Amino acid sequence: MTDRDRSQRDGGVFGSRGGFGKYQKRMFLLLFLPTVVVSMQKLAWVFLAPKVDHRCRMWWEEENATYPMDDELKKLSYPWDEKDNNYDQCRYFSHALSCGSAQVYDTSEFQTSAVIDYGLVCERAWLRATVQSLYMVGMLLGSYVLGDASDRFGRKPVFLSALVVMVVVGIGQVAIPHYGALLVLRLLLGASLQGIFLVAYVISMEMVGKRSRTVVGVLAHGFYTIGYFVAALLAWLISSWRWLQVAMTLPALLFIPYYWIIPESARWLIAKGRSQEAQVILMKAAKVNGQEITEDVLEAAVKNDTDNKGKAARGNFLDLFRQPRMRLTTLNIFFNWVVNSGVYYGLSLNTSNLGGDPYLNFVISAAVEVPALAMATLLLDRVGRRIPLSAFLGLGGLFLVATVFVPQGMSWLLITLAMCSKLCITASYAIIYVLTAEVFPTVVRNVGVGSSSMVARVGGAWHPT
């Protein structure tokens, strides 16, 4: 075999020497366009169920009473809450008299909200956090169940099925006006969204070469940031939380034709013994990339990858903990994922609690992700993984600690520190994805990455909203 043939086998077919040609770029774009919709759905709770000011409706007021009340009458009607430095929103006359569901809501900033429709305030306030926690549990289940399904039945069918489920449950949230249904559907939504992103990520990593995986891995998060901006725009334009949910869901219908466009992962086909189907896909990729690959080179590349897949398929979850050094590595990686997920979603989903304009805060939160991903990309190639990861996590933590000492009324400083922390945690989140795929040995790499993503949802479910 000539040097050119070896280059074709190693780089032209599976891209192990760079391999990010025209075909790979086209597939990468198609695969991660749905991530824009995934991002909107993940962050939608900020605008679907924002916390709104409220007060007890007095017995002389009509059911359609408006929120504003004369200051003198307010002093006579509601006790002062020293903790919140405001009038008690859940009781009247004394802290012992609860008004229950008889609430008047402030709709000056958010005209509608799931909080208002389902009465998720006062004694029922914990139900609001429960919805988002179950959504994160759904993501955890999706990481495991759909990740395993993609290994068993193929990347493409799981990817497309998750898209269909996302549309159905996304619309179902507004079509079925029942809190119990909302819980179940948010859980299913979390599972489907995780399936879409993770499967797209896996297919992309299987298409490109090792030298391109760092850039591709970070760029994938760029589509997530685009969804951040689109979500802010839609929320600003659409006042109804139900119609907003519909607007954030329906664009997924544009990706249903992917059934005829997106190919199955060639590496998965080879691992399943379907080499002829894989060769058809690889020949098409080579043609789009302007490469000429002989049948002998293609067969040799397929055989080589089959052998490697067979060796890499022996690992399981327990193998992550068998050896002391591997055990420490696994626990370290898991801890990093939990911290990154908890802080990232804690900051992203609580922008409306920072004070100031909630829409502007959300846009700023999206904007800081752009330099964060740019810095992560540059540092990964020039400095490495561990030092930037540690530095971003340390700085992000210091910025968060500093928010504790911000004087009341200085919301601009609070927002600035929170967004500096958001920049750091976004960069570290992108880095931990790449590091996790590299730190585990080949035999346990797939289970290591999947388990890390699953464990991360513990951090997401734990954060306060």
Number of C-alpha atoms within 10 A of each C-alpha: 7 7 8 12 18 14 15 23 23 22 19 29 25 26 22 21 17 16 23 24 18 15 18 19 16 12 18 22 13 16 22 22 18 23 26 24 26 28 23 24 21 24 18 21 20 23 27 21 22 24 21 18 14 19 23 21 24 16 9 7 10 10 12 9 14 13 16 13 11 7 9 8 9 16 13 10 17 22 20 19 12 9 8 9 8 11 18 22 23 23 22 22 15 12 13 10 12 17 17 15 16 15 22 22 24 17 15 11 12 19 14 21 23 22 19 20 12 16 20 20 21 17 12 14 13 12 17 21 18 14 22 25 24 20 25 28 23 24 31 24 21 27 31 19 14 25 24 15 16 19 15 12 13 18 26 20 14 22 26 21 15 24 23 17 17 29 19 16 22 23 20 17 21 18 13 12 13 12 17 10 16 20 20 16 25 25 24 25 30 26 26 29 26 28 30 27 23 21 24 24 18 16 22 23 19 18 27 25 24 17 15 17 21 21 16 21 20 21 18 22 23 20 19 23 23 20 24 27 20 18 29 22 13 17 23 14 10 14 17 16 22 17 16 20 24 17 19 24 20 15 13 19 13 9 16 13 10 14 13 7 11 14 14 17 22 24 21 22 19 21 20 16 12 13 19 14 14 21 20 11 17 22 18 13 21 19 14 14 16 13 14 12 18 12 11 12 20 22 15 15 21 24 14 13 17 20 13 14 18 13 12 15 15 11 17 14 13 11 15 23 15 10 11 10 10 16 15 13 17 20 14 11 22 21 16 23 26 22 17 24 25 22 25 22 21 19 24 22 23 19 24 21 16 17 14 13 12 19 18 14 22 24 17 17 24 23 17 19 24 17 14 21 25 15 15 27 20 12 17 21 12 9 11 14 19 13 12 19 23 13 13 23 22 14 16 24 16 14 19 19 14 13 16 9 9 14 10 7 9 10 14 13 15 21 20 16 20 23 26 18 26 29 25 30 29 25 29 27 26 24 25 19 18 19 19 23 20 14 15 19 14 18 18 19 20 21 22 26 21 18 19 22 24 24 20 24 23 20 22 26 26 19 19 14 23
